[in-house]
Amino acid sequence: MHTVTGLVGFARALRHSGMACGPTRVQAFLAAVEQVGFDRDAVYWAGRLTLCSDPDDLPRYDAAFESWFGSAESSAEPVGRPLPRPAQIAALTADGGGNDEGEADRPLAAAASDAEVLRRRDLSELGVPEREHLRRMLAVLRPEPPSRPALRRRGSKRGALSSRATLREMLRSGGEPVRLRRQRRSRRPRRVVLLVDVSGSMSAYADALLRFAHVVVRRAPASTEVFTLGTRMTRVSRQLRQRDPEAALLAASRAVPDFSGGTRLGETLRVFLDRWGQRGMARGAVVVLFSDGWERGDATELADQMRRLRRLARGVIWANPHAGHDGYQPVQSGIVAAMPHVDRMVAGHSLRSLEDVWSWVRRLSQPGAGGAKCEN
């Protein structure tokens, strides 16, 4: 893969971590790397000088750089509170053995390309070293929580004229219209509900999907809910609010009694809607269902519950890992039953596809969004 692709992918990872890496900064980063070459320290400082715009960006940049290009002796002095040094990332080649010297001398371009390739790899095909690398990449994601317009308005430099605020200003100034006051609608968090299928057919994806859910919950704990689906419905939002991802995943696994079991999507969705969704959790929310669509129960039941869910929710997204494979056709009984009630069918088989899922979450959160479509 071309070196530029890997460097742009690194900038994209920084943007997902919450840094303001716009096109201008990315172009400056690429131009700086072209001037200084692909030495690891040179690329580190080129990115630090062009991509960081705030002192708070420095810890995020260091963590993302080490996750993307691999662990090495840092060429920068510690800034602020030091971060814990994570373990070295294994090489993403077929030969998992490699020696430390070979990894240390590895060209930076190859490391960037490996990370970009990993973002597009199917999660079910990853080996142990690659899964560890993926966990590190997931840990630095910072998905921006979706929001919605609120009913209440607040003062702003731009927006509609606020007659009340302007009149109060005139009273303070003796009746003279010294300054026109303006207002605009404030923003409130949009609730997001993640329904993760942990049945046997989804076992290869369950760990990465729950780690992604943990990242989302940590970013917006008050407006994000996570449930697992199998033969029963289990709420794991509280477990995933823990800061440490390993502790959160361990707590979630202990709370879920039906890991790698069967799939009864219709029945579990009915439990969710009766107990939580109808009472308010699904009202106005964007609901994301991660599942391959294999249904052991009655497909008619699933269609009925998806219809109920669609009437309550702001938007419904179905993330199907198989949708990212060439030649995929939605022929599973569950998918066929759910398709008329889904706003968007997307792939959910790689880190890149999970980022696309979140972009659709944000898009469907906005007024006027919607429309049932299928996307591979």
C-alpha positions as CSV (number, residue, x, y, z in Angstrom):
1,M,0.0,0.0,0.0
2,H,1.3,3.5,-0.8
3,T,3.0,5.3,2.0
4,V,0.8,8.4,1.6
5,T,-2.2,6.2,2.3
6,G,-0.7,5.1,5.6
7,L,0.1,8.7,6.7
8,V,-3.4,9.9,5.8
9,G,-4.8,7.0,7.7
10,F,-2.7,8.1,10.8
11,A,-4.2,11.6,10.5
12,R,-7.7,10.1,10.2
13,A,-7.0,8.1,13.4
14,L,-6.0,11.4,15.2
15,R,-9.2,13.0,14.0
16,H,-11.3,10.1,15.4
17,S,-9.4,10.5,18.7
18,G,-10.8,14.0,19.0
19,M,-8.0,16.2,17.5
20,A,-8.9,18.9,15.0
21,C,-6.9,17.5,12.0
22,G,-8.5,19.2,9.0
23,P,-7.4,18.9,5.4
24,T,-5.0,21.9,5.7
25,R,-3.1,20.4,8.6
26,V,-3.0,17.0,6.9
27,Q,-1.5,18.6,3.7
28,A,1.1,20.4,5.9
29,F,1.9,17.1,7.6
30,L,2.5,15.3,4.2
31,A,4.6,18.3,2.9
32,A,6.7,18.2,6.1
33,V,7.3,14.5,5.9
34,E,8.3,14.9,2.2
35,Q,11.0,17.4,3.3
36,V,12.3,15.5,6.4
37,G,12.1,11.9,5.1
38,F,10.6,8.8,6.7
39,D,12.9,8.5,9.7
40,R,10.7,7.6,12.7
41,D,11.8,10.6,14.8
42,A,11.4,13.0,11.9
43,V,7.9,11.9,11.1
44,Y,7.0,12.1,14.8
45,W,8.1,15.8,15.0
46,A,6.6,16.6,11.6
47,G,3.3,15.4,12.8
48,R,3.5,16.9,16.2
49,L,4.3,20.4,14.8
50,T,1.7,20.3,12.0
51,L,-1.2,18.2,13.5
52,C,-1.3,19.3,17.1
53,S,-3.1,22.6,17.8
54,D,-3.5,22.5,21.5
55,P,-1.4,21.3,24.5
56,D,-4.2,18.8,25.3
57,D,-3.5,17.2,21.9
58,L,0.0,16.1,22.9
59,P,-0.9,13.1,25.0
60,R,-3.4,11.9,22.4
61,Y,-0.9,12.4,19.7
62,D,1.8,10.4,21.5
63,A,-0.6,7.5,22.2
64,A,-1.9,7.4,18.6
65,F,1.6,7.6,17.1
66,E,2.8,4.7,19.2
67,S,-0.3,2.7,18.4
68,W,-0.1,3.4,14.7
69,F,3.7,3.1,14.1
70,G,4.6,0.7,16.8
71,S,6.4,1.1,20.2
72,A,9.9,2.6,20.3
73,E,12.0,5.0,22.4
74,S,10.2,8.3,22.3
75,S,12.2,11.1,20.8
76,A,10.1,13.8,22.6
77,E,10.4,14.9,26.2
78,P,7.4,14.2,28.4
79,V,4.8,17.0,28.2
80,G,2.5,17.4,31.2
81,R,1.4,14.3,33.0
82,P,3.2,11.2,31.5
83,L,1.0,8.5,30.0
84,P,1.6,4.8,30.7
85,R,3.7,3.2,28.1
86,P,1.7,0.4,26.3
87,A,3.4,-2.9,25.3
88,Q,5.0,-3.1,21.9
89,I,2.8,-4.0,19.0
90,A,3.6,-7.2,17.2
91,A,4.3,-7.2,13.5
92,L,1.4,-7.6,11.2
93,T,3.1,-10.1,8.9
94,A,2.4,-13.8,8.5
95,D,5.6,-14.5,10.4
96,G,4.5,-13.6,14.0
97,G,7.8,-14.6,15.5
98,G,10.2,-11.9,14.2
99,N,13.0,-10.6,16.4
100,D,13.0,-7.3,18.2
101,E,15.9,-5.9,16.2
102,G,14.0,-6.5,12.9
103,E,10.9,-4.8,14.3
104,A,12.9,-1.9,15.5
105,D,14.6,-1.4,12.1
106,R,11.4,-1.9,10.2
107,P,10.7,1.0,7.7
108,L,8.2,3.5,8.9
109,A,6.3,3.3,5.7
110,A,5.7,-0.4,6.2
111,A,4.4,0.2,9.7
112,A,1.9,2.8,8.4
113,S,0.8,0.5,5.7
114,D,0.3,-2.4,8.1
115,A,-1.9,-0.2,10.3
116,E,-4.0,0.9,7.3
117,V,-4.4,-2.6,6.1
118,L,-5.5,-3.7,9.5
119,R,-8.3,-1.1,9.6
120,R,-9.8,-2.8,6.5
121,R,-9.2,-6.5,7.5
122,D,-12.1,-8.7,8.4
123,L,-12.2,-9.0,12.2
124,S,-12.9,-12.8,12.0
125,E,-9.6,-13.3,10.0
126,L,-7.2,-11.7,12.5
127,G,-4.6,-13.6,14.3
128,V,-3.6,-13.1,18.0
129,P,-0.9,-10.4,17.3
130,E,-3.3,-8.6,14.9
131,R,-6.1,-8.6,17.5
132,E,-3.8,-7.1,20.1
133,H,-2.9,-4.4,17.6
134,L,-6.6,-3.8,16.8
135,R,-7.4,-3.4,20.5
136,R,-4.7,-0.7,20.8
137,M,-6.2,1.1,17.7
138,L,-9.7,0.9,19.2
139,A,-8.5,2.3,22.5
140,V,-7.5,5.6,20.9
141,L,-10.7,6.1,19.0
142,R,-12.7,9.1,20.1
143,P,-16.1,9.0,18.3
144,E,-17.9,12.3,18.5
145,P,-21.3,11.8,20.2
146,P,-24.3,12.7,18.0
147,S,-26.5,15.6,19.1
148,R,-29.9,17.0,18.2
149,P,-31.5,20.5,18.3
150,A,-33.0,21.3,21.6
151,L,-36.3,23.2,22.2
152,R,-34.5,25.8,24.4
153,R,-32.6,28.7,22.8
154,R,-29.5,30.4,24.0
155,G,-27.6,33.6,23.2
156,S,-25.3,33.5,20.3
157,K,-23.2,35.9,18.1
158,R,-25.1,34.6,15.1
159,G,-28.7,33.5,14.6
160,A,-32.2,34.9,14.8
161,L,-32.8,38.2,16.5
162,S,-33.9,37.8,20.2
163,S,-36.5,40.5,20.8
164,R,-36.7,40.0,24.5
165,A,-32.9,40.1,25.1
166,T,-32.6,43.1,22.8
167,L,-35.4,45.0,24.7
168,R,-33.7,44.2,28.1
169,E,-30.4,45.6,26.6
170,M,-32.2,48.7,25.5
171,L,-33.7,49.2,29.0
172,R,-30.2,49.0,30.5
173,S,-29.0,51.6,28.1
174,G,-31.8,54.1,28.5
175,G,-33.9,53.0,25.6
176,E,-31.1,53.2,23.0
177,P,-30.7,50.1,20.7
178,V,-27.0,49.9,21.5
179,R,-26.6,46.2,20.7
180,L,-28.8,43.7,19.0
181,R,-29.0,40.4,20.8
182,R,-29.3,37.1,18.8
183,Q,-30.1,33.5,19.8
184,R,-30.0,30.0,18.3
185,R,-31.3,26.6,19.3
186,S,-29.0,24.8,21.7
187,R,-27.9,21.2,21.2
188,R,-28.6,18.1,23.3
189,P,-27.1,14.6,23.1
190,R,-28.9,12.2,20.9
191,R,-29.5,8.9,22.6
192,V,-27.7,5.9,20.9
193,V,-28.7,2.3,21.6
194,L,-26.3,-0.5,20.5
195,L,-27.7,-4.0,20.2
196,V,-24.8,-6.5,19.8
197,D,-25.5,-10.1,18.7
198,V,-23.2,-12.4,20.7
199,S,-24.6,-15.7,19.4
200,G,-22.4,-18.5,18.0
201,S,-22.4,-17.2,14.4
202,M,-21.1,-13.8,15.7
203,S,-18.5,-15.1,18.1
204,A,-15.6,-14.0,15.9
205,Y,-16.8,-10.4,16.0
206,A,-18.3,-10.1,19.5
207,D,-15.1,-9.1,21.3
208,A,-14.3,-6.2,18.8
209,L,-17.9,-5.1,18.7
210,L,-18.1,-4.9,22.5
211,R,-14.8,-3.0,22.6
212,F,-16.2,-0.5,20.1
213,A,-19.3,-0.2,22.3
214,H,-17.0,0.4,25.3
215,V,-15.4,3.3,23.4
216,V,-18.7,4.8,22.5
217,V,-20.1,4.5,26.1
218,R,-17.0,6.1,27.6
219,R,-17.4,9.1,25.2
220,A,-21.1,9.6,26.1
221,P,-22.1,7.5,29.2
222,A,-25.3,9.3,29.9
223,S,-26.8,9.0,26.4
224,T,-25.5,5.5,25.3
225,E,-27.0,2.2,26.1
226,V,-25.7,-1.3,25.1
227,F,-27.5,-4.6,25.1
228,T,-26.4,-8.0,24.0
229,L,-28.6,-10.3,21.9
230,G,-28.7,-14.1,21.9
231,T,-31.3,-16.4,23.3
232,R,-32.0,-13.5,25.8
233,M,-31.5,-9.8,26.2
234,T,-28.9,-8.5,28.6
235,R,-28.2,-4.9,29.4
236,V,-24.4,-4.2,29.8
237,S,-24.3,-0.4,29.8
238,R,-23.2,-0.2,33.4
239,Q,-20.4,-2.8,33.0
240,L,-19.0,-0.9,29.9
241,R,-18.9,2.4,31.8
242,Q,-15.7,1.2,33.5
243,R,-12.6,3.1,32.3
244,D,-10.3,0.1,31.7
245,P,-11.4,-1.8,28.6
246,E,-10.2,-5.2,29.9
247,A,-12.1,-4.8,33.2
248,A,-15.2,-3.6,31.3
249,L,-15.2,-6.6,28.9
250,L,-14.6,-9.0,31.7
251,A,-17.6,-7.6,33.6
252,A,-19.8,-7.7,30.5
253,S,-18.8,-11.3,29.8
254,R,-19.8,-12.2,33.3
255,A,-23.2,-10.5,33.0
256,V,-24.0,-12.2,29.7
257,P,-25.2,-15.8,30.2
258,D,-25.7,-16.7,26.5
259,F,-22.3,-16.0,24.8
260,S,-21.9,-18.1,21.6
261,G,-25.4,-19.6,22.0
262,G,-28.4,-19.4,19.7
263,T,-30.1,-16.4,18.1
264,R,-33.7,-15.4,18.8
265,L,-33.7,-11.8,17.5
266,G,-37.5,-11.4,17.4
267,E,-38.0,-12.6,21.0
268,T,-35.1,-10.5,22.4
269,L,-36.2,-7.4,20.5
270,R,-39.7,-7.8,21.9
271,V,-38.2,-8.0,25.5
272,F,-36.2,-4.9,24.8
273,L,-39.2,-2.9,23.5
274,D,-41.6,-4.1,26.2
275,R,-39.2,-3.4,29.1
276,W,-37.0,-0.5,27.9
277,G,-37.8,0.8,24.4
278,Q,-41.5,1.5,24.7
279,R,-40.9,3.3,28.0
280,G,-38.7,5.9,26.5
281,M,-35.2,4.4,25.8
282,A,-35.8,3.9,22.0
283,R,-37.9,7.1,21.5
284,G,-36.0,9.5,19.4
285,A,-32.8,7.4,19.6
286,V,-30.6,6.0,16.9
287,V,-30.5,2.2,17.2
288,V,-27.7,0.2,15.8
289,L,-28.2,-3.6,15.5
290,F,-24.9,-5.6,15.0
291,S,-26.0,-9.0,13.7
292,D,-25.5,-11.4,10.8
293,G,-29.3,-11.9,10.6
294,W,-29.4,-15.7,11.4
295,E,-32.7,-16.2,13.2
296,R,-33.6,-19.4,14.9
297,G,-37.0,-18.1,15.9
298,D,-40.0,-16.9,13.9
299,A,-39.0,-14.4,11.2
300,T,-42.5,-12.9,11.3
301,E,-42.0,-12.1,15.0
302,L,-38.7,-10.3,14.0
303,A,-40.5,-8.3,11.3
304,D,-43.2,-7.2,13.8
305,Q,-40.7,-6.1,16.4
306,M,-38.6,-4.2,13.9
307,R,-41.7,-2.4,12.8
308,R,-42.4,-1.4,16.4
309,L,-38.8,-0.3,16.8
310,R,-38.8,1.8,13.6
311,R,-41.9,3.7,14.8
312,L,-40.2,4.6,18.1
313,A,-36.6,5.3,16.9
314,R,-35.1,8.3,15.1
315,G,-33.2,5.9,12.9
316,V,-32.4,2.2,12.7
317,I,-29.0,0.9,11.4
318,W,-28.3,-2.8,10.8
319,A,-24.5,-3.5,10.7
320,N,-24.0,-6.9,9.1
321,P,-20.4,-8.3,9.0
322,H,-21.3,-10.3,5.9
323,A,-22.4,-7.2,4.0
324,G,-18.7,-6.3,3.6
325,H,-17.9,-9.4,1.6
326,D,-18.0,-9.4,-2.2
327,G,-21.1,-10.9,-3.7
328,Y,-23.1,-10.8,-0.5
329,Q,-26.8,-11.1,-0.9
330,P,-29.2,-10.4,2.0
331,V,-30.9,-13.8,1.9
332,Q,-30.9,-14.7,5.6
333,S,-34.5,-14.9,7.0
334,G,-33.8,-12.3,9.7
335,I,-32.3,-9.8,7.2
336,V,-35.2,-10.3,4.7
337,A,-37.7,-9.7,7.5
338,A,-36.0,-6.6,8.9
339,M,-35.0,-4.8,5.6
340,P,-38.3,-2.9,5.2
341,H,-37.9,-1.4,8.6
342,V,-34.2,-0.4,8.4
343,D,-32.9,3.0,7.5
344,R,-29.4,1.8,6.5
345,M,-27.8,-1.6,6.0
346,V,-24.0,-1.3,6.3
347,A,-21.0,-3.6,6.7
348,G,-19.7,-4.2,10.2
349,H,-16.7,-6.5,9.6
350,S,-13.7,-4.2,10.1
351,L,-12.5,-1.2,12.0
352,R,-13.0,1.0,8.9
353,S,-16.6,-0.2,8.6
354,L,-17.2,0.5,12.3
355,E,-16.1,4.1,11.7
356,D,-18.6,4.2,8.8
357,V,-21.3,2.9,11.1
358,W,-20.7,5.8,13.5
359,S,-20.7,8.4,10.7
360,W,-24.2,7.1,9.8
361,V,-25.2,7.3,13.4
362,R,-24.3,11.0,13.4
363,R,-25.9,11.5,10.0
364,L,-29.3,10.0,11.0
365,S,-29.2,12.1,14.2
366,Q,-29.8,15.2,12.1
367,P,-33.2,16.6,11.1
368,G,-34.3,15.4,7.7
369,A,-32.1,12.3,7.6
370,G,-33.4,8.9,6.8
371,G,-34.3,6.6,3.9
372,A,-33.9,2.8,3.8
373,K,-30.9,1.8,1.7
374,C,-28.4,-1.0,1.6
375,E,-24.7,-0.4,1.4
376,N,-21.9,-2.9,1.1
